[in-house]
Amino acid sequence: MKKHLVAPSVLAADFTRLAAEIDMVNQSEADWFHLDVMDGRFVPNITFGMFIIEAIAKMAQKPLDVHLMIVEPEKYIEPIRNAGAHVITVHLEACPHLHRTIQQIKETGALAGVALNPHTPVQLLEDVIEDIDLVCLMSVNPGFGGQKFIYQTLPKIRKLHQMIAAANAKTLIEIDGGVGLQNAETLLQAGADVLVAGSSVFGAKEPLTTISALKAFNAVFV
């Protein structure tokens, strides 16, 4: 049975005690750190850039999964990689030359991810699915944490899972937004491989226990 990954979203962490929050994830059963870079243009929020990624990379003992919610991401791929990113995800909606941008990410040695907003159909990835290491399906409107999960994401996961299988690709399906103990098993059974969990982890009374519970769920796909 293929085991899924859990990637706590640092955007939901308490930044007044960031070192302690990073250490908590280091000690947990989580697999990746998920970092959301927002520019206030592609999404209506501004978060952090290379300096914070570099700081987290110095403390992190797990790979950094960096999600670029920005316009013109191709300008920042190499600096983001140099800051410590292991996975770099760009938005299809922000990339007029998506295939070129995917190759640009791969040339840095990072895994290449492509994110889709809730309204974007997965079929638009059909011609590049074999080149992508990860597809991040946004299950909330990107920009802010703590939103409610959009349930139309479930049929999108199933369609994407079928598309990946038909192409005999090894692409991972990542779900970002409104993920928690209440829907993790359903997401995994639909075909998800990576669960991004922000508020449900960092807002929990026992974050380590929550991460362990998220890891304990089983998917039906092999």
LUMTI-827999 format. One record per residue (C-alpha): residue number from 1; residue in one letter; x, y, z. Coordinates in pm, 1 decimal. Example, Ala and Ser with C-alpha at 12.3 -4.5 7.8 and 13.67 -1.06 7.14 Angstrom:
<1 "A" <1230.0 -450.0 780.0>>
<2 "S" <1367.0 -106.0 714.0>>
END
This chain:
<1 "M" <0.0 0.0 0.0>>
<2 "K" <138.3 338.6 -102.8>>
<3 "K" <180.6 567.1 199.8>>
<4 "H" <76.6 929.4 173.1>>
<5 "L" <274.6 1233.5 284.3>>
<6 "V" <174.3 1504.7 530.8>>
<7 "A" <302.0 1859.7 479.8>>
<8 "P" <216.4 2107.5 757.4>>
<9 "S" <164.1 2457.1 614.5>>
<10 "V" <392.4 2702.9 791.8>>
<11 "L" <163.2 2992.4 701.0>>
<12 "A" <-58.7 2878.7 990.2>>
<13 "A" <229.8 2868.4 1239.1>>
<14 "D" <283.2 3122.0 1517.4>>
<15 "F" <559.4 3339.5 1368.7>>
<16 "T" <642.2 3488.3 1710.4>>
<17 "R" <777.3 3143.1 1798.7>>
<18 "L" <871.4 3015.6 1455.0>>
<19 "A" <1179.3 2822.0 1568.6>>
<20 "A" <968.1 2622.6 1816.5>>
<21 "E" <702.4 2554.9 1550.4>>
<22 "I" <968.3 2431.2 1305.6>>
<23 "D" <1117.9 2211.1 1576.6>>
<24 "M" <773.8 2063.3 1648.7>>
<25 "V" <736.6 1959.8 1283.9>>
<26 "N" <1093.7 1824.0 1284.9>>
<27 "Q" <1001.7 1599.6 1578.4>>
<28 "S" <673.4 1490.6 1421.9>>
<29 "E" <578.2 1222.7 1170.4>>
<30 "A" <528.6 1490.5 901.8>>
<31 "D" <715.6 1445.5 574.7>>
<32 "W" <754.3 1798.3 433.9>>
<33 "F" <722.6 2163.1 530.8>>
<34 "H" <476.3 2345.6 303.4>>
<35 "L" <565.6 2711.0 242.7>>
<36 "D" <325.1 2951.5 68.5>>
<37 "V" <489.0 3243.3 -110.6>>
<38 "M" <230.1 3510.9 -200.2>>
<39 "D" <295.4 3839.0 -379.1>>
<40 "G" <-26.9 4037.8 -330.7>>
<41 "R" <-84.0 4029.6 -706.4>>
<42 "F" <-168.8 3672.6 -802.9>>
<43 "V" <-349.9 3635.4 -470.3>>
<44 "P" <-481.5 3906.5 -233.2>>
<45 "N" <-220.1 3851.9 35.9>>
<46 "I" <154.9 3896.6 90.0>>
<47 "T" <347.2 3641.1 295.1>>
<48 "F" <724.9 3590.7 274.6>>
<49 "G" <1010.7 3536.9 32.2>>
<50 "M" <1365.0 3408.7 11.3>>
<51 "F" <1488.7 3535.7 350.2>>
<52 "I" <1224.6 3343.4 544.8>>
<53 "I" <1270.7 3032.9 328.9>>
<54 "E" <1645.6 3047.1 396.5>>
<55 "A" <1582.5 3082.5 770.5>>
<56 "I" <1341.8 2788.5 775.7>>
<57 "A" <1581.5 2579.2 565.6>>
<58 "K" <1851.4 2625.7 831.3>>
<59 "M" <1620.1 2481.2 1097.5>>
<60 "A" <1419.7 2227.0 895.5>>
<61 "Q" <1513.0 1858.8 898.8>>
<62 "K" <1255.9 1771.5 631.8>>
<63 "P" <1222.4 1883.3 267.1>>
<64 "L" <1071.8 2224.0 186.4>>
<65 "D" <767.3 2216.5 -41.1>>
<66 "V" <745.0 2574.0 -174.1>>
<67 "H" <418.6 2686.1 -336.7>>
<68 "L" <459.7 3000.7 -547.0>>
<69 "M" <129.7 3191.8 -557.3>>
<70 "I" <288.5 3469.2 -760.5>>
<71 "V" <288.8 3622.4 -1106.8>>
<72 "E" <594.4 3561.3 -1326.3>>
<73 "P" <722.3 3272.9 -1111.9>>
<74 "E" <989.9 3193.4 -1371.4>>
<75 "K" <1187.9 3494.9 -1244.5>>
<76 "Y" <1222.3 3346.4 -896.1>>
<77 "I" <1269.9 2971.4 -946.0>>
<78 "E" <1649.3 2968.3 -917.2>>
<79 "P" <1658.9 3199.4 -610.4>>
<80 "I" <1386.8 2992.6 -441.8>>
<81 "R" <1582.2 2674.0 -510.3>>
<82 "N" <1900.9 2835.1 -377.1>>
<83 "A" <1710.5 2939.1 -63.6>>
<84 "G" <1646.5 2571.7 13.2>>
<85 "A" <1336.4 2453.6 -175.3>>
<86 "H" <1315.9 2082.2 -260.6>>
<87 "V" <976.8 2103.4 -435.4>>
<88 "I" <878.5 2415.3 -633.2>>
<89 "T" <515.6 2450.9 -739.6>>
<90 "V" <390.3 2716.8 -980.1>>
<91 "H" <32.5 2797.2 -1079.1>>
<92 "L" <-90.0 2695.7 -1422.1>>
<93 "E" <-289.7 3020.5 -1426.0>>
<94 "A" <32.5 3224.4 -1384.8>>
<95 "C" <237.7 3044.2 -1651.6>>
<96 "P" <171.7 3120.9 -2020.6>>
<97 "H" <461.3 2887.7 -2108.2>>
<98 "L" <400.4 2612.3 -1854.2>>
<99 "H" <611.0 2340.4 -2017.5>>
<100 "R" <913.0 2573.3 -2026.7>>
<101 "T" <862.3 2665.2 -1659.6>>
<102 "I" <837.2 2298.4 -1557.2>>
<103 "Q" <1167.0 2228.3 -1734.3>>
<104 "Q" <1321.9 2532.8 -1568.3>>
<105 "I" <1232.2 2391.7 -1225.4>>
<106 "K" <1369.8 2049.3 -1312.5>>
<107 "E" <1698.1 2201.3 -1432.7>>
<108 "T" <1758.2 2334.9 -1079.3>>
<109 "G" <1729.7 1980.2 -940.3>>
<110 "A" <1402.4 2049.2 -757.8>>
<111 "L" <1082.2 1850.6 -805.2>>
<112 "A" <839.5 2035.5 -1033.6>>
<113 "G" <484.8 2099.6 -916.9>>
<114 "V" <188.1 2266.4 -1084.3>>
<115 "A" <-102.1 2409.1 -882.3>>
<116 "L" <-459.4 2456.0 -1001.5>>
<117 "N" <-712.5 2702.2 -859.8>>
<118 "P" <-1056.6 2563.6 -766.7>>
<119 "H" <-1214.9 2671.1 -1097.6>>
<120 "T" <-941.0 2524.8 -1321.4>>
<121 "P" <-1012.4 2182.1 -1478.4>>
<122 "V" <-748.7 1912.2 -1439.7>>
<123 "Q" <-779.0 1824.6 -1810.1>>
<124 "L" <-563.1 2129.4 -1889.8>>
<125 "L" <-263.9 1932.6 -1758.3>>
<126 "E" <-312.7 1637.7 -1991.8>>
<127 "D" <-31.3 1734.3 -2229.6>>
<128 "V" <228.8 1786.5 -1953.8>>
<129 "I" <123.8 1536.0 -1688.3>>
<130 "E" <421.5 1307.4 -1755.0>>
<131 "D" <661.5 1597.9 -1694.6>>
<132 "I" <512.6 1700.7 -1358.8>>
<133 "D" <628.9 1552.0 -1028.4>>
<134 "L" <334.6 1691.3 -831.5>>
<135 "V" <-5.5 1850.4 -894.3>>
<136 "C" <-137.2 2071.6 -615.9>>
<137 "L" <-515.4 2100.6 -622.9>>
<138 "M" <-632.7 2408.3 -436.6>>
<139 "S" <-934.7 2307.0 -231.1>>
<140 "V" <-992.6 2665.7 -115.2>>
<141 "N" <-946.9 2995.1 -297.8>>
<142 "P" <-576.3 3074.0 -260.1>>
<143 "G" <-460.7 3364.2 -48.0>>
<144 "F" <-560.8 3295.7 311.4>>
<145 "G" <-553.7 3003.7 553.7>>
<146 "G" <-842.4 2871.6 758.9>>
<147 "Q" <-1099.6 2854.5 477.6>>
<148 "K" <-1364.5 2585.8 429.9>>
<149 "F" <-1287.1 2293.4 202.7>>
<150 "I" <-1448.0 2306.7 -144.7>>
<151 "Y" <-1602.1 1962.3 -200.9>>
<152 "Q" <-1593.9 1988.7 -580.6>>
<153 "T" <-1225.3 1905.1 -527.4>>
<154 "L" <-1314.0 1536.5 -474.4>>
<155 "P" <-1424.0 1462.7 -834.7>>
<156 "K" <-1120.5 1661.1 -954.1>>
<157 "I" <-893.1 1431.0 -753.1>>
<158 "R" <-1056.7 1123.8 -909.1>>
<159 "K" <-1024.6 1263.0 -1262.5>>
<160 "L" <-661.6 1356.5 -1205.5>>
<161 "H" <-585.5 1014.9 -1056.3>>
<162 "Q" <-728.8 849.3 -1368.2>>
<163 "M" <-531.3 1081.6 -1595.8>>
<164 "I" <-204.6 1001.1 -1416.0>>
<165 "A" <-274.5 626.7 -1430.6>>
<166 "A" <-360.4 644.2 -1802.1>>
<167 "A" <-28.9 818.5 -1871.2>>
<168 "N" <156.6 566.7 -1651.4>>
<169 "A" <303.9 868.9 -1473.0>>
<170 "K" <434.5 890.9 -1116.3>>
<171 "T" <286.4 1233.6 -1044.8>>
<172 "L" <181.2 1298.0 -685.5>>
<173 "I" <-155.2 1459.1 -607.1>>
<174 "E" <-134.3 1720.8 -332.7>>
<175 "I" <-439.8 1878.5 -167.8>>
<176 "D" <-405.6 2226.4 -20.5>>
<177 "G" <-680.4 2403.0 174.6>>
<178 "G" <-928.3 2305.3 443.8>>
<179 "V" <-757.6 1969.1 504.3>>
<180 "G" <-796.5 1809.9 847.0>>
<181 "L" <-896.6 1498.4 1036.1>>
<182 "Q" <-1256.4 1544.0 919.6>>
<183 "N" <-1179.3 1484.5 550.2>>
<184 "A" <-829.8 1335.2 523.7>>
<185 "E" <-946.9 977.0 474.1>>
<186 "T" <-1196.7 1080.0 204.9>>
<187 "L" <-923.9 1270.2 19.5>>
<188 "L" <-685.8 975.0 32.8>>
<189 "Q" <-952.8 735.7 -89.2>>
<190 "A" <-1019.3 966.8 -384.0>>
<191 "G" <-650.9 941.4 -480.7>>
<192 "A" <-458.8 1210.3 -289.4>>
<193 "D" <-91.3 1148.2 -207.6>>
<194 "V" <8.2 1461.4 -13.1>>
<195 "L" <-204.0 1637.2 250.0>>
<196 "V" <-121.5 2000.9 321.1>>
<197 "A" <-257.2 2085.5 665.7>>
<198 "G" <-224.9 2431.7 818.0>>
<199 "S" <-478.0 2544.9 1074.9>>
<200 "S" <-573.9 2186.0 1158.6>>
<201 "V" <-213.9 2120.6 1271.1>>
<202 "F" <-83.8 2448.4 1412.6>>
<203 "G" <-419.8 2535.7 1566.5>>
<204 "A" <-453.5 2197.6 1738.9>>
<205 "K" <-406.0 2155.3 2114.8>>
<206 "E" <-178.4 1859.5 2041.9>>
<207 "P" <-17.1 1920.8 1699.3>>
<208 "L" <204.9 1610.7 1717.9>>
<209 "T" <-99.0 1391.1 1782.1>>
<210 "T" <-286.6 1553.6 1493.8>>
<211 "I" <2.2 1491.7 1253.8>>
<212 "S" <22.8 1128.8 1369.7>>
<213 "A" <-351.5 1090.5 1310.0>>
<214 "L" <-320.7 1239.1 960.0>>
<215 "K" <-43.3 990.1 883.3>>
<216 "A" <-242.7 697.0 1022.4>>
<217 "F" <-522.0 712.3 764.5>>
<218 "N" <-508.2 457.3 483.5>>
<219 "A" <-584.2 510.7 115.0>>
<220 "V" <-753.0 253.1 -106.2>>
<221 "F" <-511.6 293.7 -396.4>>
<222 "V" <-196.1 81.9 -424.5>>
END
